[in-house]
């Protein structure tokens, strides 16, 4: 008996990836996209094709924290200035703290204070946590079990970084006045892109509940659902 099942070609796979990225409420990883496509589908090829097709258009496909999403072309951002105005600004102390966490993570409050050379106000860390730039990573296996902090995907998204590998170099940060700080003797500056979870017990499982998709469909009676 002839198998009449439809086998989508590369163009159809690209269409499906485009539809998923358009409907998703947030960025999607290649693995999340692959789970909704036929087994063996070339997700990488579809993404590459979409990036080429949308290059120079009003919306473009970009990578944020190893996840893909459509966004407005950067040169058209002036049209959304009012809608995208940031309600809060980070102080110099908050920027310094964020930079230290980004480059030294996972690190404790005491380590941040040691690098900065001054005490860290409670409000500074609270602000970074509230804005979603920093998260609790775990507890150090040392006396007192201090909490460690690390950056989030929101941090990467805000500063337009695909991953922590794209952080500016140390010299660039010093030129910007964000790392012109006294690092204590014996304090190593680790690679921020490493996992780091072996330095402490995780505070949560961190399991992903899967991507969320916007509900946009038409019901059988022809009315919007």
HELIX and SHEET records of a PDB file:
HELIX    1   1 UNK A   10  UNK A   23  1                                  14    
HELIX    2   2 UNK A   30  UNK A   34  1                                   5    
HELIX    3   3 UNK A   43  UNK A   54  1                                  12    
HELIX    4   4 UNK A   74  UNK A   80  5                                   7    
HELIX    5   5 UNK A   92  UNK A  104  1                                  13    
HELIX    6   6 UNK A  109  UNK A  116  1                                   8    
HELIX    7   7 UNK A  122  UNK A  130  1                                   9    
HELIX    8   8 UNK A  153  UNK A  158  1                                   6    
HELIX    9   9 UNK A  164  UNK A  166  5                                   3    
HELIX   10  10 UNK A  170  UNK A  175  1                                   6    
HELIX   11  11 UNK A  197  UNK A  199  5                                   3    
SHEET    1   A 2 UNK A  59  UNK A  64  0                                        
SHEET    2   A 2 UNK A  67  UNK A  72 -1                                        
SHEET    1   B 4 UNK A 107  UNK A 108  0                                        
SHEET    2   B 4 UNK A 147  UNK A 151 -1                                        
SHEET    3   B 4 UNK A 134  UNK A 140 -1                                        
SHEET    4   B 4 UNK A 200  UNK A 201 -1                                        
END                                                                             
